[in-house]
Amino acid sequence: MTDDPREGPDRRTNRAGFFARLLVSVILTVALLTIAITGILLNHRRALGLMPDVSRSSSTLFTNAMPLAELAIRARAAGGPVAGNTDIDRMEVRPSDGLVKVRFSDPASTEVTLDIYSGETLNTAGRRDVFIRKLHSGEAFGKNGILLGDAAAIALTLLLIGGSWYWLRPRWRKR
């Protein structure tokens, strides 16, 4: 044992605590930066060309639309995924625009846009914003990624509350 007060079990504990906080801070900083940057990209995905833009309007009654099952068959025929995966991930119906967007579960997230009244193919393209959305939500890394995103959000909330408290407290004390 040395007589130096800077050595010993307390110092080792403090150093371990410092490095543990540093590691957690770095991980949460990367997560928060990812969430912030992908959030900006998602907010401007149309302007950045990350998703196809099909703008239309329709005055036809929705009751005249084709059945969804028929539209799904036409979407598969019109340009379903090249990889052969014809599993439909989702169908987004927009009656006011007169279209349905059929997204497939392939790696490119292929989306076929059809006219809901005639079944005509309006657009077929991969959705480049789907991966960014999954990265933003943490889905790209599985359940642990979602939990890390949640931890980053909680940490950010606590940092904001703590920072506000440290800023407000001296001002309240002066009164």
C-alpha positions in Angstrom: 0.0 0.0 0.0 1.1 3.5 -0.7 0.5 6.6 1.3 -0.6 8.5 -1.7 -4.3 9.4 -1.3 -4.7 9.4 -5.1 -4.2 5.6 -5.2 -6.4 3.0 -3.6 -9.9 1.5 -3.9 -11.7 4.8 -4.0 -9.6 6.1 -6.9 -10.2 2.8 -8.8 -14.0 3.1 -8.2 -14.0 6.7 -9.3 -12.0 5.8 -12.5 -14.3 2.9 -13.3 -17.4 5.1 -12.8 -15.9 7.8 -15.0 -15.2 5.3 -17.8 -18.6 3.7 -17.5 -20.3 7.1 -17.7 -18.1 8.0 -20.7 -19.0 4.8 -22.5 -22.7 5.3 -21.9 -22.4 8.9 -23.0 -20.7 8.0 -26.2 -23.3 5.3 -27.0 -26.2 7.6 -26.3 -24.6 10.5 -28.3 -24.3 8.2 -31.3 -28.0 7.1 -30.9 -29.2 10.8 -30.5 -27.2 11.9 -33.5 -28.7 9.1 -35.6 -32.2 9.9 -34.4 -31.7 13.7 -35.1 -30.1 13.2 -38.6 -32.6 10.6 -39.8 -35.4 12.7 -38.4 -34.3 15.6 -40.6 -34.0 13.3 -43.6 -37.5 11.9 -43.0 -38.9 15.5 -42.7 -37.5 16.3 -46.2 -37.8 12.9 -47.9 -39.8 14.2 -50.8 -37.5 17.1 -51.5 -34.5 14.8 -51.3 -36.0 12.3 -53.7 -36.1 9.5 -51.1 -39.7 8.6 -51.9 -41.7 8.7 -55.2 -44.0 11.6 -55.6 -47.3 10.8 -57.3 -49.7 13.7 -56.9 -53.3 13.4 -58.2 -56.7 14.3 -57.2 -59.9 12.5 -57.8 -63.6 13.5 -57.8 -64.9 9.9 -58.4 -66.8 8.3 -55.6 -64.9 5.8 -53.5 -67.7 3.2 -53.9 -66.6 2.9 -57.6 -63.1 1.8 -56.5 -61.8 -1.7 -57.5 -61.6 -4.3 -54.7 -58.3 -4.3 -52.7 -57.7 -8.0 -53.7 -57.8 -7.1 -57.4 -55.5 -4.1 -56.9 -53.0 -6.4 -55.0 -53.0 -8.8 -57.9 -52.4 -6.0 -60.4 -49.6 -4.5 -58.2 -47.8 -7.9 -58.2 -48.2 -8.1 -62.0 -47.2 -4.5 -62.6 -43.8 -4.7 -61.0 -43.7 -6.7 -57.9 -40.3 -7.2 -56.4 -37.6 -8.5 -58.6 -36.3 -10.8 -55.9 -39.5 -12.9 -56.2 -40.8 -11.9 -52.8 -44.4 -10.9 -53.5 -45.4 -10.6 -49.9 -47.3 -7.3 -49.4 -46.1 -5.3 -46.4 -48.8 -2.7 -46.6 -51.4 -1.0 -48.8 -52.1 2.6 -48.3 -55.4 3.7 -49.9 -55.9 7.4 -50.6 -59.4 7.9 -51.9 -59.1 11.7 -52.2 -56.1 11.1 -54.6 -57.7 8.1 -56.3 -54.7 5.9 -55.7 -53.4 3.0 -53.6 -49.8 2.5 -52.8 -48.8 -1.2 -52.5 -45.5 -1.8 -50.7 -43.8 -5.1 -50.8 -41.6 -6.8 -48.2 -38.5 -7.0 -50.4 -35.1 -5.4 -49.6 -35.7 -2.4 -51.8 -39.2 -1.8 -50.3 -40.7 -1.7 -53.8 -43.8 0.3 -54.0 -46.4 0.1 -56.8 -48.9 3.0 -57.1 -52.2 2.2 -58.8 -55.3 4.1 -59.8 -58.0 2.7 -57.5 -60.7 3.0 -60.2 -59.0 1.7 -63.3 -56.2 -0.4 -61.8 -53.7 1.5 -64.0 -50.1 1.5 -62.8 -49.0 5.0 -62.0 -45.6 4.4 -60.6 -43.2 1.6 -59.6 -40.2 2.5 -57.5 -38.2 1.4 -54.5 -38.7 3.4 -51.3 -35.3 4.7 -50.2 -36.8 6.3 -47.1 -38.0 3.0 -45.5 -34.4 2.1 -44.3 -34.0 5.7 -43.0 -37.3 5.3 -41.1 -36.2 2.0 -39.6 -32.8 3.5 -38.7 -34.6 6.4 -37.1 -36.9 4.2 -35.0 -34.2 1.7 -34.2 -36.0 -1.1 -36.1 -32.9 -1.6 -38.3 -31.1 -3.1 -35.3 -34.0 -5.2 -34.0 -35.5 -5.0 -30.5 -32.2 -3.8 -28.9 -32.1 -0.9 -31.4 -35.6 0.1 -30.4 -34.6 -0.1 -26.8 -31.5 2.0 -27.4 -33.6 4.6 -29.1 -35.9 4.6 -26.1 -32.9 5.0 -23.8 -31.6 7.8 -25.9 -35.0 9.6 -25.7 -35.2 9.1 -21.9 -31.6 10.3 -21.5 -32.3 13.4 -23.6 -35.4 14.1 -21.6 -33.5 13.8 -18.3 -30.7 16.0 -19.7 -33.1 18.7 -20.7 -34.9 18.6 -17.3 -31.6 18.6 -15.4 -30.1 21.4 -17.6 -33.3 23.5 -17.1 -33.1 22.8 -13.3 -29.4 23.8 -13.1 -30.2 27.0 -15.1 -33.3 28.0 -13.2 -32.3 27.1 -9.6 -29.8 29.9 -9.1 -32.3 32.4 -10.5 -35.0 31.2 -8.1 -32.6 31.4 -5.2 -31.8 35.1 -6.0 -35.5 35.9 -5.5 
